């Protein structure tokens, strides 16, 4: 895909001069104007653009918030209130940043399930997928650190619980935890380093996104049929077709985003975080933000500390190896009748774990989270390898064009 | 020929030596960058706290801060002491005799941090949920501690930690 010949023609003296010295316009033209893109992409393929939008919103609002925030145990909480009450437009900017984190994860999860459904992780897109998993890992760490900066009760105890996960490591766990804290408990030094890293990580994410797009543009986009584009008939140029489609999707997504910011900015938060951090009192019920609930449910499903931590980490890290766990020759689940119900069972499992993560880990809730945790891993480790071997997939169309054009001719007849 | 070989060996040696030297130097340069995150001098300096126990009545508990951590001090009633002593130690998740956890049967001194994930267990005030074993209950993930601060039920792996302390007088202790 990256080796297609460039159709870039510098339009004036300056761009000709620039092109001979730094062909950046040629690069952009090749990658974002006449880049050949499968003609059959549906709206699930617009989440890449939506996620880029989210990252930009977070970086811009975050840089502004850092101009007013004070990373000190005595002042952090009041500086956040200062942003909310005194800083011009501060409440709007902070709510956009806070809601933005939720919107970022919403879009990322849809993007990931899209990849899982259409087999976008399969050869030759393994590196592309792995870079994506690295991005979600960095997003998780960034969101966690950002939430802690508010220094409310839920922030403080979230940091306490999560940093204490490291004490589960045998022998060196205690020293590692104190190294992370910079003390003998979560305190001022901890808050300072959390801000430093929270500011750094978005730029690491941006760099990973650059690699992610690079890898995407080497192998080209997957598509709903899962057959590679072969002839020019299978593709259309990125501009104007997908620029317009992505742009439209970003606008629709921004409507949802704006609705939360203006009408329900605290809906996705937790009321305990309206209390300032108090190291002497644990809230009666500690819950993370909604986007961490499935992982939190997995952590608590296992009644052993170390194994619980291992399971939670493994729940994310197992994603790194699914390109090799899935044995199916066919990418798209639409053509996989046996796998399809299991895919939806997996989606239900993730939603159920999200629900259970917010409940107290007792009685039936605990039992249910154990069952769903079991299926979470069975899906990747047993279902994916096994079904690929025994399943007879549906007949794939010969090409993207054939699939799309067949559809239109049928539509015309009807 | 032989001089060529010698030359090659000399070059290999120089390569390996230069490489190892760079690696060692790099590691040495890295250490300050890592170690700066460890507890600093000001954190280490908060060494000891003295506590006057005379105002505490039977069955009452107080919480004080030591090194940024809460320390629970509880004056146990005769019933609570008996309960803690009567347990069959072999049945416990983290077997430890009550006698090894106190310096004076009446006074139980513990670091008030759940050994699971660092929450503060409830049970210090009357009316708090003190769990099924009458000691403490951690609301985060449901660990129950007994009247000796030992883990009895739930995900916590260890008993509540006993900080280093000493009786200065009969009614005064020094923690740390």
Interface residues (C-beta under 8 A of the other chain):
Chain A: X157 X160 X161 X163 X164 X165 X167 X178 X179 X180 X181 X182 X183 X184 X185 X187 X189 X193 X279 X280 X281 X282 X283 X284 X285 X286 X300 X303 X304 X305 X306 X308 X360 X361 X362
Chain B: X34 X37 X38 X39 X40 X43 X63 X65 X67 X68 X69 X70 X113 X116 X117 X118 X119 X120 X121 X122 X138 X139 X140 X141 X142 X154 X155 X156 X157
